[in-house]
Amino acid sequence: MQEPEILMCGEKKLVGMQIYTSLAEDDTVAMWQRFMPRRKEIRNSIGQLFYSVQVFDGGLDVEEFTPKTEFEKWAAVEVSDFNAIPDGMATFILPAGLYAVFIYKGASSAFYEAAQYIYGFWLPESVYELDARPHFDVMGEKYLGPNNPDSEEEIWIPVKLR
């Protein structure tokens, strides 16, 4: 995995569906299967990107994180405003902040290796530490599905200087 790009991300308004899940009881695929057929109901979306957001209460503590750690997970798109929210969907404001942006290529099932690199090697060796903001993935035209080894997505890790 290559070095990340460090970027400032502005606040984003998102609309989508959310669940509370854990890695051990991961319902992410089912959530996306419910969301994708309904995404066109969101009339004021901006662009063609999809956002997979993870919200950890109090921030992510890498040393305390286990497969049973619960977190909030979103399947969403960016919108211009919150004036028209489809039934069964909700709003989320992604706060502005500094992010380390990694490009991940591969199937979702192999992501643990990238996570080990990001949290176990890159982060401790960098001048950054995790910030207590949401983590998110951005899936665009190079995203070919969760099981495709050629699939590509951006992994946005919230950071701040130590």
Secondary structure in CASP SS format (residue, H / E / C, confidence):
PFRMAT SS
TARGET T0000
AUTHOR 0000-0000-0000
METHOD secondary structure of the structure
MODEL  1
M C 1.00
Q C 1.00
E C 1.00
P C 1.00
E E 1.00
I E 1.00
L E 1.00
M E 1.00
C E 1.00
G C 1.00
E C 1.00
K E 1.00
K E 1.00
L E 1.00
V E 1.00
G E 1.00
M E 1.00
Q E 1.00
I E 1.00
Y E 1.00
T E 1.00
S C 1.00
L C 1.00
A C 1.00
E C 1.00
D C 1.00
D C 1.00
T H 1.00
V H 1.00
A H 1.00
M H 1.00
W H 1.00
Q H 1.00
R H 1.00
F H 1.00
M H 1.00
P H 1.00
R H 1.00
R H 1.00
K H 1.00
E H 1.00
I C 1.00
R C 1.00
N C 1.00
S E 1.00
I C 1.00
G C 1.00
Q C 1.00
L C 1.00
F E 1.00
Y E 1.00
S E 1.00
V E 1.00
Q E 1.00
V E 1.00
F C 1.00
D C 1.00
G C 1.00
G C 1.00
L C 1.00
D C 1.00
V C 1.00
E C 1.00
E C 1.00
F C 1.00
T C 1.00
P C 1.00
K C 1.00
T C 1.00
E C 1.00
F E 1.00
E E 1.00
K E 1.00
W E 1.00
A E 1.00
A E 1.00
V E 1.00
E E 1.00
V E 1.00
S C 1.00
D C 1.00
F C 1.00
N C 1.00
A C 1.00
I C 1.00
P C 1.00
D C 1.00
G C 1.00
M C 1.00
A E 1.00
T E 1.00
F E 1.00
I E 1.00
L E 1.00
P C 1.00
A C 1.00
G E 1.00
L E 1.00
Y E 1.00
A E 1.00
V E 1.00
F E 1.00
I E 1.00
Y E 1.00
K E 1.00
G C 1.00
A C 1.00
S H 1.00
S H 1.00
A H 1.00
F H 1.00
Y H 1.00
E H 1.00
A H 1.00
A H 1.00
Q H 1.00
Y H 1.00
I H 1.00
Y H 1.00
G H 1.00
F H 1.00
W H 1.00
L H 1.00
P H 1.00
E H 1.00
S C 1.00
V C 1.00
Y E 1.00
E E 1.00
L E 1.00
D C 1.00
A C 1.00
R C 1.00
P C 1.00
H E 1.00
F E 1.00
D E 1.00
V E 1.00
M E 1.00
G C 1.00
E C 1.00
K C 1.00
Y C 1.00
L C 1.00
G C 1.00
P C 1.00
N C 1.00
N C 1.00
P C 1.00
D C 1.00
S C 1.00
E E 1.00
E E 1.00
E E 1.00
I E 1.00
W E 1.00
I E 1.00
P E 1.00
V E 1.00
K E 1.00
L E 1.00
R C 1.00
END
